[in-house]
Amino acid sequence: MSRVCSICSKKVVTGNKVSHSNRKSTRTWNVNVQKVKLIKDGKPVNAYVCTRCLRTMHKAERA
């Protein structure tokens, strides 16, 4: 499973881990994606969606 949101295309970000002595080594920040069922063109489909998009979709449903 690639960690990419199917709605906003958010993906893994890389950067530096910096120790107290200011030594740097590379690290990654993964996207919090969840497998959900969505209705697309009237058909249910499984998709990987980040939690930010899930939250926004739930807020739109309640309004």
PDB file of N, CA, C and O in Angstrom:
ATOM      1  N   MET A   1       0.840  -1.182   0.000  1.00  0.00           N
ATOM      2  CA  MET A   1       0.000   0.000   0.000  1.00  0.00           C
ATOM      3  C   MET A   1       0.885   1.245   0.000  1.00  0.00           C
ATOM      4  O   MET A   1       1.709   1.427   0.896  1.00  0.00           O
ATOM      5  N   SER A   2       0.713   2.089  -0.995  1.00  0.00           N
ATOM      6  CA  SER A   2       1.444   3.350  -0.988  1.00  0.00           C
ATOM      7  C   SER A   2       0.671   4.340  -0.125  1.00  0.00           C
ATOM      8  O   SER A   2      -0.559   4.376  -0.160  1.00  0.00           O
ATOM      9  N   ARG A   3       1.379   5.120   0.628  1.00  0.00           N
ATOM     10  CA  ARG A   3       0.735   6.058   1.539  1.00  0.00           C
ATOM     11  C   ARG A   3       0.419   7.369   0.815  1.00  0.00           C
ATOM     12  O   ARG A   3       1.090   8.384   1.006  1.00  0.00           O
ATOM     13  N   VAL A   4      -0.622   7.317  -0.021  1.00  0.00           N
ATOM     14  CA  VAL A   4      -1.054   8.484  -0.774  1.00  0.00           C
ATOM     15  C   VAL A   4      -2.559   8.602  -0.641  1.00  0.00           C
ATOM     16  O   VAL A   4      -3.280   7.622  -0.822  1.00  0.00           O
ATOM     17  N   CYS A   5      -3.036   9.796  -0.325  1.00  0.00           N
ATOM     18  CA  CYS A   5      -4.472  10.049  -0.228  1.00  0.00           C
ATOM     19  C   CYS A   5      -5.051  10.122  -1.638  1.00  0.00           C
ATOM     20  O   CYS A   5      -4.505  10.804  -2.506  1.00  0.00           O
ATOM     21  N   SER A   6      -6.164   9.411  -1.862  1.00  0.00           N
ATOM     22  CA  SER A   6      -6.748   9.394  -3.202  1.00  0.00           C
ATOM     23  C   SER A   6      -7.549  10.656  -3.506  1.00  0.00           C
ATOM     24  O   SER A   6      -7.952  10.865  -4.650  1.00  0.00           O
ATOM     25  N   ILE A   7      -7.789  11.503  -2.502  1.00  0.00           N
ATOM     26  CA  ILE A   7      -8.549  12.738  -2.722  1.00  0.00           C
ATOM     27  C   ILE A   7      -7.617  13.931  -2.921  1.00  0.00           C
ATOM     28  O   ILE A   7      -7.721  14.643  -3.921  1.00  0.00           O
ATOM     29  N   CYS A   8      -6.713  14.149  -1.979  1.00  0.00           N
ATOM     30  CA  CYS A   8      -5.868  15.353  -2.041  1.00  0.00           C
ATOM     31  C   CYS A   8      -4.436  15.060  -2.492  1.00  0.00           C
ATOM     32  O   CYS A   8      -3.630  15.985  -2.593  1.00  0.00           O
ATOM     33  N   SER A   9      -4.101  13.806  -2.762  1.00  0.00           N
ATOM     34  CA  SER A   9      -2.770  13.388  -3.211  1.00  0.00           C
ATOM     35  C   SER A   9      -1.667  13.708  -2.203  1.00  0.00           C
ATOM     36  O   SER A   9      -0.510  13.887  -2.580  1.00  0.00           O
ATOM     37  N   LYS A  10      -2.025  13.778  -0.933  1.00  0.00           N
ATOM     38  CA  LYS A  10      -1.023  13.988   0.108  1.00  0.00           C
ATOM     39  C   LYS A  10      -0.172  12.733   0.209  1.00  0.00           C
ATOM     40  O   LYS A  10      -0.704  11.624   0.152  1.00  0.00           O
ATOM     41  N   LYS A  11       1.156  12.888   0.359  1.00  0.00           N
ATOM     42  CA  LYS A  11       2.039  11.731   0.401  1.00  0.00           C
ATOM     43  C   LYS A  11       3.148  11.941   1.415  1.00  0.00           C
ATOM     44  O   LYS A  11       3.172  12.950   2.120  1.00  0.00           O
ATOM     45  N   VAL A  12       4.073  10.980   1.488  1.00  0.00           N
ATOM     46  CA  VAL A  12       5.164  10.997   2.456  1.00  0.00           C
ATOM     47  C   VAL A  12       6.045  12.216   2.239  1.00  0.00           C
ATOM     48  O   VAL A  12       6.327  12.598   1.103  1.00  0.00           O
ATOM     49  N   VAL A  13       6.478  12.825   3.340  1.00  0.00           N
ATOM     50  CA  VAL A  13       7.356  13.998   3.306  1.00  0.00           C
ATOM     51  C   VAL A  13       8.659  13.614   3.997  1.00  0.00           C
ATOM     52  O   VAL A  13       8.642  12.905   5.003  1.00  0.00           O
ATOM     53  N   THR A  14       9.789  14.078   3.462  1.00  0.00           N
ATOM     54  CA  THR A  14      11.079  13.780   4.073  1.00  0.00           C
ATOM     55  C   THR A  14      11.693  15.053   4.638  1.00  0.00           C
ATOM     56  O   THR A  14      11.382  16.165   4.212  1.00  0.00           O
ATOM     57  N   GLY A  15      12.574  14.851   5.610  1.00  0.00           N
ATOM     58  CA  GLY A  15      13.260  15.979   6.230  1.00  0.00           C
ATOM     59  C   GLY A  15      14.411  15.471   7.067  1.00  0.00           C
ATOM     60  O   GLY A  15      14.877  14.349   6.866  1.00  0.00           O
ATOM     61  N   ASN A  16      14.871  16.270   7.994  1.00  0.00           N
ATOM     62  CA  ASN A  16      15.997  15.911   8.842  1.00  0.00           C
ATOM     63  C   ASN A  16      15.560  15.713  10.281  1.00  0.00           C
ATOM     64  O   ASN A  16      14.749  16.471  10.814  1.00  0.00           O
ATOM     65  N   LYS A  17      16.116  14.675  10.900  1.00  0.00           N
ATOM     66  CA  LYS A  17      15.994  14.494  12.343  1.00  0.00           C
ATOM     67  C   LYS A  17      17.215  15.170  12.940  1.00  0.00           C
ATOM     68  O   LYS A  17      18.342  14.845  12.567  1.00  0.00           O
ATOM     69  N   VAL A  18      17.015  16.096  13.851  1.00  0.00           N
ATOM     70  CA  VAL A  18      18.131  16.867  14.402  1.00  0.00           C
ATOM     71  C   VAL A  18      18.289  16.517  15.876  1.00  0.00           C
ATOM     72  O   VAL A  18      17.360  16.695  16.663  1.00  0.00           O
ATOM     73  N   SER A  19      19.456  16.022  16.245  1.00  0.00           N
ATOM     74  CA  SER A  19      19.709  15.642  17.634  1.00  0.00           C
ATOM     75  C   SER A  19      20.055  16.872  18.475  1.00  0.00           C
ATOM     76  O   SER A  19      20.172  17.983  17.957  1.00  0.00           O
ATOM     77  N   HIS A  20      20.214  16.654  19.764  1.00  0.00           N
ATOM     78  CA  HIS A  20      20.564  17.749  20.671  1.00  0.00           C
ATOM     79  C   HIS A  20      21.925  18.342  20.318  1.00  0.00           C
ATOM     80  O   HIS A  20      22.154  19.536  20.509  1.00  0.00           O
ATOM     81  N   SER A  21      22.829  17.506  19.801  1.00  0.00           N
ATOM     82  CA  SER A  21      24.154  18.004  19.407  1.00  0.00           C
ATOM     83  C   SER A  21      24.162  18.537  17.979  1.00  0.00           C
ATOM     84  O   SER A  21      25.223  18.812  17.419  1.00  0.00           O
ATOM     85  N   ASN A  22      22.977  18.681  17.393  1.00  0.00           N
ATOM     86  CA  ASN A  22      22.764  19.274  16.066  1.00  0.00           C
ATOM     87  C   ASN A  22      23.271  18.396  14.926  1.00  0.00           C
ATOM     88  O   ASN A  22      23.569  18.898  13.842  1.00  0.00           O
ATOM     89  N   ARG A  23      23.373  17.074  15.167  1.00  0.00           N
ATOM     90  CA  ARG A  23      23.688  16.153  14.080  1.00  0.00           C
ATOM     91  C   ARG A  23      22.400  15.875  13.318  1.00  0.00           C
ATOM     92  O   ARG A  23      21.328  15.795  13.917  1.00  0.00           O
ATOM     93  N   LYS A  24      22.499  15.729  12.003  1.00  0.00           N
ATOM     94  CA  LYS A  24      21.307  15.566  11.185  1.00  0.00           C
ATOM     95  C   LYS A  24      21.312  14.218  10.477  1.00  0.00           C
ATOM     96  O   LYS A  24      22.329  13.782   9.938  1.00  0.00           O
ATOM     97  N   SER A  25      20.160  13.575  10.489  1.00  0.00           N
ATOM     98  CA  SER A  25      19.970  12.354   9.710  1.00  0.00           C
ATOM     99  C   SER A  25      18.569  12.422   9.106  1.00  0.00           C
ATOM    100  O   SER A  25      17.668  13.042   9.671  1.00  0.00           O
ATOM    101  N   THR A  26      18.398  11.783   7.964  1.00  0.00           N
ATOM    102  CA  THR A  26      17.119  11.901   7.255  1.00  0.00           C
ATOM    103  C   THR A  26      16.038  11.074   7.931  1.00  0.00           C
ATOM    104  O   THR A  26      16.320  10.042   8.541  1.00  0.00           O
ATOM    105  N   ARG A  27      14.810  11.532   7.819  1.00  0.00           N
ATOM    106  CA  ARG A  27      13.658  10.831   8.354  1.00  0.00           C
ATOM    107  C   ARG A  27      12.453  11.119   7.477  1.00  0.00           C
ATOM    108  O   ARG A  27      12.505  11.992   6.610  1.00  0.00           O
ATOM    109  N   THR A  28      11.365  10.385   7.698  1.00  0.00           N
ATOM    110  CA  THR A  28      10.150  10.586   6.914  1.00  0.00           C
ATOM    111  C   THR A  28       8.959  10.783   7.836  1.00  0.00           C
ATOM    112  O   THR A  28       8.929  10.277   8.958  1.00  0.00           O
ATOM    113  N   TRP A  29       7.986  11.523   7.347  1.00  0.00           N
ATOM    114  CA  TRP A  29       6.709  11.693   8.015  1.00  0.00           C
ATOM    115  C   TRP A  29       5.660  11.039   7.131  1.00  0.00           C
ATOM    116  O   TRP A  29       5.439  11.475   6.001  1.00  0.00           O
ATOM    117  N   ASN A  30       5.009   9.991   7.641  1.00  0.00           N
ATOM    118  CA  ASN A  30       4.018   9.270   6.866  1.00  0.00           C
ATOM    119  C   ASN A  30       2.646   9.926   6.976  1.00  0.00           C
ATOM    120  O   ASN A  30       2.350  10.610   7.956  1.00  0.00           O
ATOM    121  N   VAL A  31       1.828   9.713   5.975  1.00  0.00           N
ATOM    122  CA  VAL A  31       0.468  10.241   5.953  1.00  0.00           C
ATOM    123  C   VAL A  31      -0.442   9.250   6.661  1.00  0.00           C
ATOM    124  O   VAL A  31      -0.304   8.041   6.479  1.00  0.00           O
ATOM    125  N   ASN A  32      -1.373   9.753   7.470  1.00  0.00           N
ATOM    126  CA  ASN A  32      -2.315   8.900   8.180  1.00  0.00           C
ATOM    127  C   ASN A  32      -3.480   8.594   7.249  1.00  0.00           C
ATOM    128  O   ASN A  32      -4.483   9.307   7.247  1.00  0.00           O
ATOM    129  N   VAL A  33      -3.343   7.519   6.450  1.00  0.00           N
ATOM    130  CA  VAL A  33      -4.396   7.154   5.505  1.00  0.00           C
ATOM    131  C   VAL A  33      -5.185   5.973   6.043  1.00  0.00           C
ATOM    132  O   VAL A  33      -4.630   5.067   6.665  1.00  0.00           O
ATOM    133  N   GLN A  34      -6.483   5.996   5.795  1.00  0.00           N
ATOM    134  CA  GLN A  34      -7.393   4.948   6.220  1.00  0.00           C
ATOM    135  C   GLN A  34      -8.104   4.392   4.991  1.00  0.00           C
ATOM    136  O   GLN A  34      -8.377   5.124   4.039  1.00  0.00           O
ATOM    137  N   LYS A  35      -8.402   3.092   5.018  1.00  0.00           N
ATOM    138  CA  LYS A  35      -9.129   2.472   3.914  1.00  0.00           C
ATOM    139  C   LYS A  35     -10.620   2.644   4.185  1.00  0.00           C
ATOM    140  O   LYS A  35     -11.131   2.162   5.196  1.00  0.00           O
ATOM    141  N   VAL A  36     -11.314   3.329   3.283  1.00  0.00           N
ATOM    142  CA  VAL A  36     -12.746   3.607   3.461  1.00  0.00           C
ATOM    143  C   VAL A  36     -13.498   3.268   2.182  1.00  0.00           C
ATOM    144  O   VAL A  36     -12.909   3.160   1.107  1.00  0.00           O
ATOM    145  N   LYS A  37     -14.806   3.103   2.316  1.00  0.00           N
ATOM    146  CA  LYS A  37     -15.664   2.872   1.161  1.00  0.00           C
ATOM    147  C   LYS A  37     -16.322   4.184   0.782  1.00  0.00           C
ATOM    148  O   LYS A  37     -16.967   4.822   1.613  1.00  0.00           O
ATOM    149  N   LEU A  38     -16.162   4.587  -0.465  1.00  0.00           N
ATOM    150  CA  LEU A  38     -16.750   5.822  -0.967  1.00  0.00           C
ATOM    151  C   LEU A  38     -17.718   5.494  -2.086  1.00  0.00           C
ATOM    152  O   LEU A  38     -17.602   4.451  -2.731  1.00  0.00           O
ATOM    153  N   ILE A  39     -18.675   6.386  -2.318  1.00  0.00           N
ATOM    154  CA  ILE A  39     -19.586   6.250  -3.446  1.00  0.00           C
ATOM    155  C   ILE A  39     -19.040   7.132  -4.566  1.00  0.00           C
ATOM    156  O   ILE A  39     -19.005   8.356  -4.437  1.00  0.00           O
ATOM    157  N   LYS A  40     -18.614   6.506  -5.666  1.00  0.00           N
ATOM    158  CA  LYS A  40     -18.078   7.242  -6.803  1.00  0.00           C
ATOM    159  C   LYS A  40     -18.870   6.838  -8.039  1.00  0.00           C
ATOM    160  O   LYS A  40     -18.892   5.662  -8.402  1.00  0.00           O
ATOM    161  N   ASP A  41     -19.515   7.790  -8.682  1.00  0.00           N
ATOM    162  CA  ASP A  41     -20.368   7.546  -9.853  1.00  0.00           C
ATOM    163  C   ASP A  41     -21.466   6.527  -9.547  1.00  0.00           C
ATOM    164  O   ASP A  41     -21.819   5.714 -10.401  1.00  0.00           O
ATOM    165  N   GLY A  42     -22.008   6.576  -8.320  1.00  0.00           N
ATOM    166  CA  GLY A  42     -23.093   5.689  -7.930  1.00  0.00           C
ATOM    167  C   GLY A  42     -22.668   4.290  -7.545  1.00  0.00           C
ATOM    168  O   GLY A  42     -23.520   3.450  -7.255  1.00  0.00           O
ATOM    169  N   LYS A  43     -21.369   4.013  -7.533  1.00  0.00           N
ATOM    170  CA  LYS A  43     -20.868   2.686  -7.184  1.00  0.00           C
ATOM    171  C   LYS A  43     -19.945   2.789  -5.972  1.00  0.00           C
ATOM    172  O   LYS A  43     -19.155   3.729  -5.880  1.00  0.00           O
ATOM    173  N   PRO A  44     -20.032   1.842  -5.046  1.00  0.00           N
ATOM    174  CA  PRO A  44     -19.106   1.867  -3.908  1.00  0.00           C
ATOM    175  C   PRO A  44     -17.706   1.414  -4.333  1.00  0.00           C
ATOM    176  O   PRO A  44     -17.549   0.414  -5.033  1.00  0.00           O
ATOM    177  N   VAL A  45     -16.697   2.168  -3.897  1.00  0.00           N
ATOM    178  CA  VAL A  45     -15.305   1.843  -4.195  1.00  0.00           C
ATOM    179  C   VAL A  45     -14.483   1.954  -2.917  1.00  0.00           C
ATOM    180  O   VAL A  45     -14.756   2.803  -2.068  1.00  0.00           O
ATOM    181  N   ASN A  46     -13.478   1.096  -2.784  1.00  0.00           N
ATOM    182  CA  ASN A  46     -12.541   1.211  -1.674  1.00  0.00           C
ATOM    183  C   ASN A  46     -11.452   2.199  -2.058  1.00  0.00           C
ATOM    184  O   ASN A  46     -10.931   2.163  -3.173  1.00  0.00           O
ATOM    185  N   ALA A  47     -11.112   3.087  -1.118  1.00  0.00           N
ATOM    186  CA  ALA A  47     -10.086   4.089  -1.390  1.00  0.00           C
ATOM    187  C   ALA A  47      -9.313   4.370  -0.112  1.00  0.00           C
ATOM    188  O   ALA A  47      -9.825   4.187   0.993  1.00  0.00           O
ATOM    189  N   TYR A  48      -8.077   4.815  -0.276  1.00  0.00           N
ATOM    190  CA  TYR A  48      -7.262   5.247   0.855  1.00  0.00           C
ATOM    191  C   TYR A  48      -7.370   6.762   0.955  1.00  0.00           C
ATOM    192  O   TYR A  48      -7.020   7.486   0.023  1.00  0.00           O
ATOM    193  N   VAL A  49      -7.864   7.234   2.110  1.00  0.00           N
ATOM    194  CA  VAL A  49      -8.133   8.654   2.311  1.00  0.00           C
ATOM    195  C   VAL A  49      -7.445   9.100   3.591  1.00  0.00           C
ATOM    196  O   VAL A  49      -7.492   8.399   4.602  1.00  0.00           O
ATOM    197  N   CYS A  50      -6.806  10.261   3.551  1.00  0.00           N
ATOM    198  CA  CYS A  50      -6.155  10.782   4.752  1.00  0.00           C
ATOM    199  C   CYS A  50      -7.223  11.244   5.749  1.00  0.00           C
ATOM    200  O   CYS A  50      -8.354  11.549   5.370  1.00  0.00           O
ATOM    201  N   THR A  51      -6.848  11.288   7.010  1.00  0.00           N
ATOM    202  CA  THR A  51      -7.816  11.602   8.058  1.00  0.00           C
ATOM    203  C   THR A  51      -8.312  13.043   7.964  1.00  0.00           C
ATOM    204  O   THR A  51      -9.425  13.334   8.403  1.00  0.00           O
ATOM    205  N   ARG A  52      -7.522  13.941   7.409  1.00  0.00           N
ATOM    206  CA  ARG A  52      -7.968  15.324   7.237  1.00  0.00           C
ATOM    207  C   ARG A  52      -9.125  15.383   6.246  1.00  0.00           C
ATOM    208  O   ARG A  52     -10.105  16.091   6.475  1.00  0.00           O
ATOM    209  N   CYS A  53      -9.014  14.638   5.140  1.00  0.00           N
ATOM    210  CA  CYS A  53     -10.096  14.600   4.147  1.00  0.00           C
ATOM    211  C   CYS A  53     -11.329  13.897   4.715  1.00  0.00           C
ATOM    212  O   CYS A  53     -12.457  14.305   4.439  1.00  0.00           O
ATOM    213  N   LEU A  54     -11.117  12.832   5.515  1.00  0.00           N
ATOM    214  CA  LEU A  54     -12.239  12.141   6.153  1.00  0.00           C
ATOM    215  C   LEU A  54     -13.006  13.089   7.060  1.00  0.00           C
ATOM    216  O   LEU A  54     -14.237  13.111   7.060  1.00  0.00           O
ATOM    217  N   ARG A  55     -12.266  13.866   7.829  1.00  0.00           N
ATOM    218  CA  ARG A  55     -12.874  14.817   8.759  1.00  0.00           C
ATOM    219  C   ARG A  55     -13.693  15.852   8.003  1.00  0.00           C
ATOM    220  O   ARG A  55     -14.803  16.193   8.413  1.00  0.00           O
ATOM    221  N   THR A  56     -13.147  16.352   6.899  1.00  0.00           N
ATOM    222  CA  THR A  56     -13.834  17.350   6.090  1.00  0.00           C
ATOM    223  C   THR A  56     -15.096  16.762   5.471  1.00  0.00           C
ATOM    224  O   THR A  56     -16.129  17.430   5.415  1.00  0.00           O
ATOM    225  N   MET A  57     -15.021  15.514   5.005  1.00  0.00           N
ATOM    226  CA  MET A  57     -16.203  14.869   4.416  1.00  0.00           C
ATOM    227  C   MET A  57     -17.305  14.692   5.456  1.00  0.00           C
ATOM    228  O   MET A  57     -18.478  14.914   5.157  1.00  0.00           O
ATOM    229  N   HIS A  58     -16.937  14.289   6.685  1.00  0.00           N
ATOM    230  CA  HIS A  58     -17.932  14.113   7.736  1.00  0.00           C
ATOM    231  C   HIS A  58     -18.574  15.443   8.122  1.00  0.00           C
ATOM    232  O   HIS A  58     -19.771  15.506   8.402  1.00  0.00           O
ATOM    233  N   LYS A  59     -17.766  16.508   8.134  1.00  0.00           N
ATOM    234  CA  LYS A  59     -18.311  17.829   8.460  1.00  0.00           C
ATOM    235  C   LYS A  59     -19.278  18.299   7.384  1.00  0.00           C
ATOM    236  O   LYS A  59     -20.282  18.939   7.693  1.00  0.00           O
ATOM    237  N   ALA A  60     -18.985  17.988   6.114  1.00  0.00           N
ATOM    238  CA  ALA A  60     -19.850  18.387   5.015  1.00  0.00           C
ATOM    239  C   ALA A  60     -21.167  17.611   5.061  1.00  0.00           C
ATOM    240  O   ALA A  60     -22.216  18.154   4.715  1.00  0.00           O
ATOM    241  N   GLU A  61     -21.120  16.345   5.486  1.00  0.00           N
ATOM    242  CA  GLU A  61     -22.350  15.542   5.578  1.00  0.00           C
ATOM    243  C   GLU A  61     -23.288  16.069   6.657  1.00  0.00           C
ATOM    244  O   GLU A  61     -24.508  16.041   6.493  1.00  0.00           O
ATOM    245  N   ARG A  62     -22.712  16.557   7.775  1.00  0.00           N
ATOM    246  CA  ARG A  62     -23.535  17.039   8.888  1.00  0.00           C
ATOM    247  C   ARG A  62     -24.180  18.385   8.586  1.00  0.00           C
ATOM    248  O   ARG A  62     -25.248  18.689   9.116  1.00  0.00           O
ATOM    249  N   ALA A  63     -23.559  19.177   7.759  1.00  0.00           N
ATOM    250  CA  ALA A  63     -24.053  20.546   7.506  1.00  0.00           C
ATOM    251  C   ALA A  63     -25.269  20.550   6.591  1.00  0.00           C
ATOM    252  O   ALA A  63     -25.805  21.614   6.280  1.00  0.00           O
TER     253      ALA A  63
END
